[in-house]
Amino acid sequence: MAQLSPLVRPPGADAPPTCEVPHFAPVRVRGGRYRLRRLARHRRRAVAAGLAMTAAALVAAGPGEAGSARGHPASAPPAGSATASAPVRGQRAVETVTAPVRIADGATVGLLRPGDRVDVVAADSGGEARVVATRARVTEIPDVGATGTGALVVLSVPRAAAARLAGAGATSRLAVTLR
């Protein structure tokens, strides 16, 4: 190797002298290496999470009214206006009530179970029959036993239908048809 004169310094000679780096164990990030394998093992969870995120993104960015996301109500109208209490989609909310109804044929009530949907028919003494309530949900069948005047059923119906049922039950015999 050739000797350098003391006036000529090699490039980078103004750098500090090298020192030895101490030995240390490599730094490992916990779980990072195995995350993909764990995700592959739990494929159902990954697919469910992906579907949920996709659905949320579609709802948020889907077509709808200009400038608003689907599923979110439009800005509320001022209080006191005619549409202040109207729902967003124009459908009226139906308030349901429970109405006890005496059905003329007690054996028919034995066929009913809570959750069944029935139509209630009123038969006048003159033979005239009319439908009083449609798609009424049977909520309960009290165990009071059938009498000569029929058996009791508790129905969940809109408030207007409950008023019709009470009026028809006072003047005519009621029957049910299963839906």
PLY file of the C-alpha trace (Angstrom):
ply
format ascii 1.0
element vertex 179
property float x
property float y
property float z
element edge 178
property int vertex1
property int vertex2
end_header
0.00 0.00 0.00
1.30 3.39 -0.93
2.15 5.89 1.72
0.26 9.17 1.65
2.05 12.35 2.42
0.97 14.06 5.66
-0.34 17.06 3.72
-2.67 15.03 1.58
-5.57 13.58 3.46
-7.88 10.88 2.12
-11.46 11.93 1.37
-13.60 12.01 4.53
-10.62 12.32 6.83
-12.33 15.04 8.79
-14.86 12.45 10.05
-14.48 11.19 13.61
-12.70 7.92 14.06
-14.77 4.76 13.85
-15.83 3.01 16.96
-17.19 -0.44 17.50
-21.01 -0.82 17.65
-22.13 -2.93 20.61
-24.02 -6.14 19.89
-27.77 -6.11 20.63
-30.68 -8.41 19.88
-32.83 -7.52 16.88
-36.02 -5.56 17.60
-39.18 -7.45 16.67
-42.64 -5.95 16.36
-45.11 -8.04 18.27
-47.58 -9.92 16.08
-46.75 -8.10 12.88
-45.18 -11.08 11.19
-48.07 -13.43 11.85
-50.99 -11.07 11.21
-51.55 -12.31 7.65
-51.47 -15.95 8.73
-53.90 -15.26 11.58
-56.20 -13.44 9.16
-56.11 -16.44 6.81
-57.01 -18.79 9.68
-59.98 -16.66 10.71
-61.33 -16.22 7.21
-65.00 -15.94 8.27
-64.25 -13.00 10.51
-62.24 -11.31 7.79
-65.03 -11.76 5.24
-67.65 -10.50 7.71
-65.56 -7.45 8.55
-64.98 -6.74 4.87
-68.69 -7.05 4.07
-69.62 -4.76 6.96
-67.14 -2.12 5.82
-68.35 -2.39 2.22
-71.99 -2.05 3.24
-71.21 0.98 5.37
-69.32 2.59 2.50
-72.15 1.89 0.06
-74.77 3.35 2.38
-72.69 6.45 2.97
-71.83 7.05 -0.68
-74.80 5.47 -2.46
-77.19 7.30 -4.75
-79.95 9.27 -3.14
-81.00 12.84 -2.84
-78.37 15.24 -4.06
-75.82 15.90 -1.38
-77.23 13.60 1.31
-76.55 10.03 2.27
-79.27 7.40 2.28
-80.68 6.47 5.63
-80.16 9.89 7.14
-83.12 12.21 7.57
-83.20 15.45 5.68
-82.86 18.63 7.66
-85.82 19.11 9.98
-88.46 21.65 8.91
-89.12 24.53 11.23
-91.32 23.78 14.21
-94.92 24.73 13.63
-94.88 24.01 9.91
-97.33 21.48 8.50
-94.58 18.90 7.82
-92.78 19.25 11.16
-94.14 15.94 12.47
-94.15 14.01 9.16
-91.61 11.15 8.87
-88.88 11.33 6.25
-90.36 8.85 3.76
-93.91 10.15 3.96
-95.30 7.14 5.85
-97.29 7.77 8.99
-96.19 5.93 12.07
-99.03 3.65 13.18
-99.59 3.44 16.91
-100.61 -0.07 17.88
-102.64 -0.95 20.95
-103.68 -4.25 22.49
-107.36 -5.02 22.31
-109.12 -7.91 24.07
-111.64 -9.45 21.69
-114.23 -12.13 22.41
-114.42 -14.56 19.49
-117.77 -16.33 19.13
-116.33 -19.79 18.38
-114.13 -20.88 21.29
-112.75 -23.87 19.34
-111.30 -21.51 16.74
-109.33 -19.73 19.45
-107.73 -23.08 20.31
-106.05 -23.04 16.89
-104.37 -19.69 17.52
-100.87 -19.11 18.90
-99.19 -15.84 19.96
-97.60 -14.24 16.92
-100.25 -15.45 14.45
-101.78 -12.92 12.06
-105.55 -12.96 11.75
-108.36 -11.08 10.08
-111.35 -10.31 12.31
-114.79 -10.63 10.70
-118.01 -9.29 12.26
-121.30 -11.05 11.44
-124.49 -9.07 12.12
-127.75 -10.73 13.13
-129.07 -10.15 9.62
-126.33 -12.34 8.11
-124.25 -9.39 6.86
-120.46 -9.99 7.36
-117.71 -7.40 7.14
-113.98 -7.39 7.86
-113.28 -5.25 10.90
-109.49 -5.67 11.23
-106.83 -7.14 8.93
-103.44 -8.57 9.81
-104.03 -8.28 13.55
-101.26 -9.95 15.55
-102.27 -12.35 18.33
-100.33 -11.26 21.42
-101.92 -13.43 24.09
-104.60 -16.07 24.60
-105.75 -15.79 28.24
-106.58 -19.09 29.89
-110.06 -18.13 31.13
-111.70 -21.04 29.36
-114.29 -21.01 26.62
-117.78 -19.99 27.63
-121.11 -20.12 25.87
-120.36 -16.70 24.42
-116.93 -17.61 23.02
-113.29 -17.24 24.06
-111.04 -14.26 24.67
-108.08 -13.29 22.49
-105.76 -10.29 22.89
-104.82 -8.70 19.56
-102.31 -6.01 18.67
-103.95 -3.63 16.19
-103.79 0.03 15.13
-105.80 2.37 17.35
-108.48 2.93 14.68
-108.98 -0.82 14.24
-109.29 -1.24 18.03
-112.18 1.23 18.03
-113.87 -0.69 15.19
-113.33 -3.99 17.06
-114.91 -2.63 20.23
-117.93 -1.34 18.34
-118.39 -4.52 16.34
-117.95 -6.73 19.42
-120.83 -4.94 21.13
-123.29 -5.39 18.26
-122.25 -8.53 16.36
-120.52 -11.89 16.66
-116.79 -11.88 15.84
-114.82 -14.58 14.07
-111.19 -14.83 12.95
-109.53 -16.15 9.82
-105.89 -17.22 9.87
-103.53 -15.57 7.40
0 1
1 2
2 3
3 4
4 5
5 6
6 7
7 8
8 9
9 10
10 11
11 12
12 13
13 14
14 15
15 16
16 17
17 18
18 19
19 20
20 21
21 22
22 23
23 24
24 25
25 26
26 27
27 28
28 29
29 30
30 31
31 32
32 33
33 34
34 35
35 36
36 37
37 38
38 39
39 40
40 41
41 42
42 43
43 44
44 45
45 46
46 47
47 48
48 49
49 50
50 51
51 52
52 53
53 54
54 55
55 56
56 57
57 58
58 59
59 60
60 61
61 62
62 63
63 64
64 65
65 66
66 67
67 68
68 69
69 70
70 71
71 72
72 73
73 74
74 75
75 76
76 77
77 78
78 79
79 80
80 81
81 82
82 83
83 84
84 85
85 86
86 87
87 88
88 89
89 90
90 91
91 92
92 93
93 94
94 95
95 96
96 97
97 98
98 99
99 100
100 101
101 102
102 103
103 104
104 105
105 106
106 107
107 108
108 109
109 110
110 111
111 112
112 113
113 114
114 115
115 116
116 117
117 118
118 119
119 120
120 121
121 122
122 123
123 124
124 125
125 126
126 127
127 128
128 129
129 130
130 131
131 132
132 133
133 134
134 135
135 136
136 137
137 138
138 139
139 140
140 141
141 142
142 143
143 144
144 145
145 146
146 147
147 148
148 149
149 150
150 151
151 152
152 153
153 154
154 155
155 156
156 157
157 158
158 159
159 160
160 161
161 162
162 163
163 164
164 165
165 166
166 167
167 168
168 169
169 170
170 171
171 172
172 173
173 174
174 175
175 176
176 177
177 178
